[in-house]
Amino acid sequence: MSSETKKILVFAGSLRSASLNRKLAANVAQLAQQQGAQVTLLDLNEYPLPIYNGDIEDEGMPENVHKLQALFAEHDAIIISTPEYNGAVPALVKNTLDWISRKQANGDSGIKVLQGKVAGIVAASPGALGGLRALLALRDQLAKLSLWVAPTQFALGKASEAFDSQDELKDNQHKEKITQIINEVMRF
Ligand SMILES: Cc1cc2nc3c(=O)[nH]c(=O)nc-3n(C[C@H](O)[C@H](O)[C@H](O)COP(=O)(O)O)c2cc1C
């Protein structure tokens, strides 16, 4: 691996086993590897967190917050595959980012592990628009956390029909669009 190799953290904003966004995130991870990135595919099921509550934080930061902060800190960039819930980003994505923005184990603000990083954003939905409104909300949220969001984004509509029996994207144009996002993220 060269010193120029980009480390990208990819995760889906859904926990369910048959999640379309988890399938999309796995495709993103594979395509990013093909572009030469060093990729970590994060499963948020492995880092369960309560809904943010200042009382919980005051009692002692959940261990998974510090683990996630350390994981984010190790990477140059993130790519999120988000579902759309009622036109917005699901609570899981917001809650994860909110916890990560809190104090790190070394006392520094968690915002430091986010700011300046590059982000790519994709979404998947069984609906025709593919989660486009969630992407707009997520772009705004990430910008407020001082990440650079790649200009190209991808909303996979009719996502229930988009994957083959191996959970791979069937349409090469979809793969090309995702590769464009990955290249933007890596070029930054
Ligand atoms: C609470 C809730 C709200 C939803 N709102 C939307 C929506 O606004 N737009 C949309 O395209 N799909 C919406 N859906 C459908 C999701 O796109 C669909 O459940 C999708 O499969 C969730 O992502 P996942 O497969 O990665 O878990 C909603 C689903 C839930 C549970």
PDBQT file of the ligand as one rigid body, heavy atoms in Angstrom, charges set to zero:
ROOT
HETATM    1  C1  LIG A 201     -40.382   5.248   9.000  1.00  0.00    +0.000 C 
HETATM    2  C2  LIG A 201     -40.172   5.044   7.537  1.00  0.00    +0.000 A 
HETATM    3  C3  LIG A 201     -40.309   6.117   6.677  1.00  0.00    +0.000 A 
HETATM    4  C4  LIG A 201     -40.059   5.971   5.303  1.00  0.00    +0.000 A 
HETATM    5  N1  LIG A 201     -40.105   7.069   4.504  1.00  0.00    +0.000 NA
HETATM    6  C5  LIG A 201     -39.685   6.962   3.203  1.00  0.00    +0.000 A 
HETATM    7  C6  LIG A 201     -39.501   8.138   2.383  1.00  0.00    +0.000 A 
HETATM    8  O1  LIG A 201     -39.744   9.250   2.790  1.00  0.00    +0.000 OA
HETATM    9  N2  LIG A 201     -39.049   7.957   1.124  1.00  0.00    +0.000 N 
HETATM   10  C7  LIG A 201     -38.730   6.721   0.611  1.00  0.00    +0.000 A 
HETATM   11  O2  LIG A 201     -38.280   6.635  -0.532  1.00  0.00    +0.000 OA
HETATM   12  N3  LIG A 201     -38.893   5.593   1.364  1.00  0.00    +0.000 NA
HETATM   13  C8  LIG A 201     -39.340   5.692   2.641  1.00  0.00    +0.000 A 
HETATM   14  N4  LIG A 201     -39.460   4.578   3.423  1.00  0.00    +0.000 N 
HETATM   15  C9  LIG A 201     -39.194   3.249   2.833  1.00  0.00    +0.000 C 
HETATM   16  C10 LIG A 201     -37.717   2.940   2.883  1.00  0.00    +0.000 C 
HETATM   17  O3  LIG A 201     -37.105   3.540   1.754  1.00  0.00    +0.000 OA
HETATM   18  C11 LIG A 201     -37.518   1.424   2.819  1.00  0.00    +0.000 C 
HETATM   19  O4  LIG A 201     -38.074   0.836   3.985  1.00  0.00    +0.000 OA
HETATM   20  C12 LIG A 201     -36.068   1.058   2.669  1.00  0.00    +0.000 C 
HETATM   21  O5  LIG A 201     -35.990  -0.309   2.323  1.00  0.00    +0.000 OA
HETATM   22  C13 LIG A 201     -35.288   1.342   3.954  1.00  0.00    +0.000 C 
HETATM   23  O6  LIG A 201     -33.904   1.190   3.744  1.00  0.00    +0.000 OA
HETATM   24  P1  LIG A 201     -33.143  -0.197   4.036  1.00  0.00    +0.000 P 
HETATM   25  O7  LIG A 201     -33.678  -1.179   3.022  1.00  0.00    +0.000 OA
HETATM   26  O8  LIG A 201     -31.716   0.114   3.808  1.00  0.00    +0.000 OA
HETATM   27  O9  LIG A 201     -33.445  -0.627   5.443  1.00  0.00    +0.000 OA
HETATM   28  C14 LIG A 201     -39.733   4.697   4.792  1.00  0.00    +0.000 A 
HETATM   29  C15 LIG A 201     -39.606   3.604   5.680  1.00  0.00    +0.000 A 
HETATM   30  C16 LIG A 201     -39.828   3.774   7.023  1.00  0.00    +0.000 A 
HETATM   31  C17 LIG A 201     -39.637   2.593   7.953  1.00  0.00    +0.000 C 
ENDROOT
TORSDOF 0
